[in-house]
């Protein structure tokens, strides 16, 4: 029998056991060890607890890294991001529908080249890890090769990635459109090839209602019924012009949400990006069906789409995740995204607490993506996806350091002033997949 290789990581340590609430954090919702120890073996968490309790249980040959001035948290999870859009991030001066025509479609066209898709998929995974993202729900392009490339790159790193081929058979450039029956067959082949292979899962991916014919939406719904454990991802109610367009295209449906509902695309495994311009009827239907919203604050403000009302969604028992939405979003960093979500909350009259922000980026997103049995926190038995954060990574963060700062204050500094520079290391299934500065070493005991 092969011997289990145990590794130990000592540092201040935080993870969540439940939703902390929007305001003052519920005391039983998180675990905070000012001096904690994380034990990892065979890619999974073996134990977590106070260092002074667990250290005496270790044999002398167990490798131990000590990060006394860092912070260990679970790996960040992105609830909505686009593989082909790294090259158009931060592009000037367009709202949603113009953005698609000017920037998105030209970028996606290049993924018809399998070699380009493979190169970009590897780069995309590297960038996720550099920004502290160890798991994500990803839009590929209409090209099946883009999905193959992404899943292969994810498999190479051991990351838990859910993704799908864009289904789009109208109102887009002809060379990016598929055909309804063909996209159904392509999606089926990709599901059979990749879904459930290791840590990979498939998401049925109609881009949004305007770019799919009723026939294609019907077939997307069929995929959901044929493969009940896949996810569904799409866009919804992001932009007022988009909503008016949907009203013209589907006059027989009483709302934008009803379009998805009618075609069998509104279930507890559905993740709808944005959901800005909605009402209580929409929220109640989301709660009834269990469908979730991916809140994308940086893209919503950058594209001028509007301000998502997180408290209203939560009051209606709608599950909400946090997402970067790159390239409409302006950073792959979930830390920066937390900061923008806080500003959206301020403009809506209710600020986002740092505990809620870190919960959303970890266990909250794991729950939204139906993977909380494997990721989202560091309970024993789960995949050892975690980060070593540097709370003094920049001069301004270092200036803010105070020995008597509360945990809330420390987290708030990270979410407002932090970005990818705060990611010291990213671990996937216990393996270090990104190290910001290899010359900076932990204290080895």
TAVENMO-V870283 format. One record per residue. N is the residue number from 0. RES is the residue in three letters. BURIAL is b if it has 9 or more other ideal C-beta (glycine too) atoms within 8 Angstrom, else e. Layout:
N_RES_BURIAL + N_RES_BURIAL
This chain:
0_UNK_e + 1_UNK_e + 2_UNK_e + 3_UNK_e + 4_UNK_e + 5_UNK_b + 6_UNK_b + 7_UNK_b + 8_UNK_b + 9_UNK_b + 10_UNK_b + 11_UNK_b + 12_UNK_b + 13_UNK_b + 14_UNK_b + 15_UNK_b + 16_UNK_b + 17_UNK_e + 18_UNK_b + 19_UNK_b + 20_UNK_b + 21_UNK_b + 22_UNK_e + 23_UNK_e + 24_UNK_b + 25_UNK_b + 26_UNK_e + 27_UNK_e + 28_UNK_b + 29_UNK_b + 30_UNK_b + 31_UNK_e + 32_UNK_b + 33_UNK_e + 34_UNK_b + 35_UNK_b + 36_UNK_b + 37_UNK_b + 38_UNK_b + 39_UNK_b + 40_UNK_b + 41_UNK_e + 42_UNK_b + 43_UNK_b + 44_UNK_b + 45_UNK_e + 46_UNK_b + 47_UNK_b + 48_UNK_b + 49_UNK_b + 50_UNK_b + 51_UNK_e + 52_UNK_b + 53_UNK_b + 54_UNK_b + 55_UNK_e + 56_UNK_e + 57_UNK_b + 58_UNK_e + 59_UNK_e + 60_UNK_e + 61_UNK_b + 62_UNK_e + 63_UNK_b + 64_UNK_b + 65_UNK_b + 66_UNK_b + 67_UNK_b + 68_UNK_e + 69_UNK_b + 70_UNK_b + 71_UNK_b + 72_UNK_b + 73_UNK_b + 74_UNK_b + 75_UNK_b + 76_UNK_b + 77_UNK_b + 78_UNK_b + 79_UNK_b + 80_UNK_b + 81_UNK_b + 82_UNK_b + 83_UNK_b + 84_UNK_b + 85_UNK_b + 86_UNK_e + 87_UNK_b + 88_UNK_b + 89_UNK_e + 90_UNK_b + 91_UNK_e + 92_UNK_e + 93_UNK_b + 94_UNK_b + 95_UNK_b + 96_UNK_b + 97_UNK_e + 98_UNK_b + 99_UNK_b + 100_UNK_e + 101_UNK_b + 102_UNK_b + 103_UNK_b + 104_UNK_b + 105_UNK_e + 106_UNK_b + 107_UNK_b + 108_UNK_b + 109_UNK_b + 110_UNK_b + 111_UNK_e + 112_UNK_e + 113_UNK_e + 114_UNK_e + 115_UNK_b + 116_UNK_b + 117_UNK_b + 118_UNK_e + 119_UNK_b + 120_UNK_b + 121_UNK_b + 122_UNK_b + 123_UNK_b + 124_UNK_b + 125_UNK_b + 126_UNK_b + 127_UNK_b + 128_UNK_b + 129_UNK_b + 130_UNK_b + 131_UNK_b + 132_UNK_b + 133_UNK_b + 134_UNK_b + 135_UNK_b + 136_UNK_b + 137_UNK_b + 138_UNK_b + 139_UNK_b + 140_UNK_b + 141_UNK_b + 142_UNK_b + 143_UNK_b + 144_UNK_b + 145_UNK_b + 146_UNK_b + 147_UNK_b + 148_UNK_b + 149_UNK_b + 150_UNK_b + 151_UNK_b + 152_UNK_b + 153_UNK_b + 154_UNK_b + 155_UNK_e + 156_UNK_b + 157_UNK_b + 158_UNK_b + 159_UNK_b + 160_UNK_b + 161_UNK_b + 162_UNK_b + 163_UNK_b + 164_UNK_b + 165_UNK_b + 166_UNK_b + 167_UNK_b + 168_UNK_b + 169_UNK_b + 170_UNK_e + 171_UNK_b + 172_UNK_e + 173_UNK_e + 174_UNK_e + 175_UNK_b + 176_UNK_b + 177_UNK_b + 178_UNK_e + 179_UNK_b + 180_UNK_e + 181_UNK_e + 182_UNK_b + 183_UNK_b + 184_UNK_e + 185_UNK_b + 186_UNK_b + 187_UNK_b + 188_UNK_b + 189_UNK_b + 190_UNK_b + 191_UNK_e + 192_UNK_e + 193_UNK_b + 194_UNK_b + 195_UNK_e + 196_UNK_e + 197_UNK_e + 198_UNK_b + 199_UNK_b + 200_UNK_b + 201_UNK_b + 202_UNK_b + 203_UNK_b + 204_UNK_b + 205_UNK_b + 206_UNK_b + 207_UNK_b + 208_UNK_b + 209_UNK_b + 210_UNK_b + 211_UNK_b + 212_UNK_e + 213_UNK_e + 214_UNK_e + 215_UNK_b + 216_UNK_b + 217_UNK_b + 218_UNK_b + 219_UNK_b + 220_UNK_b + 221_UNK_b + 222_UNK_b + 223_UNK_b + 224_UNK_e + 225_UNK_e + 226_UNK_b + 227_UNK_e + 228_UNK_e + 229_UNK_b + 230_UNK_b + 231_UNK_b + 232_UNK_b + 233_UNK_b + 234_UNK_e + 235_UNK_b + 236_UNK_b + 237_UNK_b + 238_UNK_b + 239_UNK_e + 240_UNK_b + 241_UNK_b + 242_UNK_b + 243_UNK_e + 244_UNK_b + 245_UNK_b + 246_UNK_b + 247_UNK_e + 248_UNK_e + 249_UNK_b + 250_UNK_e + 251_UNK_e + 252_UNK_b + 253_UNK_e + 254_UNK_e + 255_UNK_b + 256_UNK_b + 257_UNK_b + 258_UNK_b + 259_UNK_b + 260_UNK_b + 261_UNK_e + 262_UNK_b + 263_UNK_b + 264_UNK_b + 265_UNK_b + 266_UNK_b + 267_UNK_e + 268_UNK_b + 269_UNK_b + 270_UNK_b + 271_UNK_b + 272_UNK_b + 273_UNK_b + 274_UNK_b + 275_UNK_b + 276_UNK_e + 277_UNK_e + 278_UNK_e + 279_UNK_e + 280_UNK_e + 281_UNK_b + 282_UNK_b + 283_UNK_b + 284_UNK_b + 285_UNK_b + 286_UNK_b + 287_UNK_e + 288_UNK_b + 289_UNK_b + 290_UNK_b + 291_UNK_b + 292_UNK_b + 293_UNK_b + 294_UNK_b + 295_UNK_b + 296_UNK_b + 297_UNK_b + 298_UNK_b + 299_UNK_b + 300_UNK_b + 301_UNK_b + 302_UNK_b + 303_UNK_e + 304_UNK_b + 305_UNK_b + 306_UNK_b + 307_UNK_b + 308_UNK_e + 309_UNK_b + 310_UNK_b + 311_UNK_b + 312_UNK_b + 313_UNK_b + 314_UNK_e + 315_UNK_b + 316_UNK_e + 317_UNK_b + 318_UNK_b + 319_UNK_b + 320_UNK_b + 321_UNK_b + 322_UNK_b + 323_UNK_b + 324_UNK_b + 325_UNK_b + 326_UNK_b + 327_UNK_b + 328_UNK_b + 329_UNK_b + 330_UNK_b + 331_UNK_b + 332_UNK_b + 333_UNK_b + 334_UNK_b + 335_UNK_b + 336_UNK_b + 337_UNK_b + 338_UNK_b + 339_UNK_b + 340_UNK_b + 341_UNK_b + 342_UNK_b + 343_UNK_b + 344_UNK_b + 345_UNK_e + 346_UNK_e + 347_UNK_b + 348_UNK_e + 349_UNK_e + 350_UNK_e + 351_UNK_b + 352_UNK_b + 353_UNK_b + 354_UNK_b + 355_UNK_b + 356_UNK_b + 357_UNK_b + 358_UNK_b + 359_UNK_b + 360_UNK_b + 361_UNK_b + 362_UNK_b + 363_UNK_b + 364_UNK_b + 365_UNK_b + 366_UNK_b + 367_UNK_b + 368_UNK_b + 369_UNK_e + 370_UNK_b + 371_UNK_b + 372_UNK_e + 373_UNK_b + 374_UNK_b + 375_UNK_b + 376_UNK_b + 377_UNK_b + 378_UNK_b + 379_UNK_e + 380_UNK_e + 381_UNK_b + 382_UNK_b + 383_UNK_b + 384_UNK_b + 385_UNK_b + 386_UNK_b + 387_UNK_b + 388_UNK_b + 389_UNK_b + 390_UNK_b + 391_UNK_e + 392_UNK_b + 393_UNK_b + 394_UNK_e + 395_UNK_e + 396_UNK_b + 397_UNK_b + 398_UNK_e + 399_UNK_e + 400_UNK_b + 401_UNK_e + 402_UNK_e + 403_UNK_e + 404_UNK_e + 405_UNK_e + 406_UNK_e + 407_UNK_b + 408_UNK_b + 409_UNK_b + 410_UNK_b + 411_UNK_b + 412_UNK_b + 413_UNK_b + 414_UNK_b + 415_UNK_e + 416_UNK_b + 417_UNK_b + 418_UNK_e + 419_UNK_b + 420_UNK_b + 421_UNK_b + 422_UNK_b + 423_UNK_b + 424_UNK_b + 425_UNK_b + 426_UNK_b + 427_UNK_b + 428_UNK_b + 429_UNK_b + 430_UNK_e + 431_UNK_e + 432_UNK_b + 433_UNK_b + 434_UNK_e + 435_UNK_b + 436_UNK_e + 437_UNK_e + 438_UNK_e + 439_UNK_e + 440_UNK_e + 441_UNK_e + 442_UNK_e + 443_UNK_e + 444_UNK_e
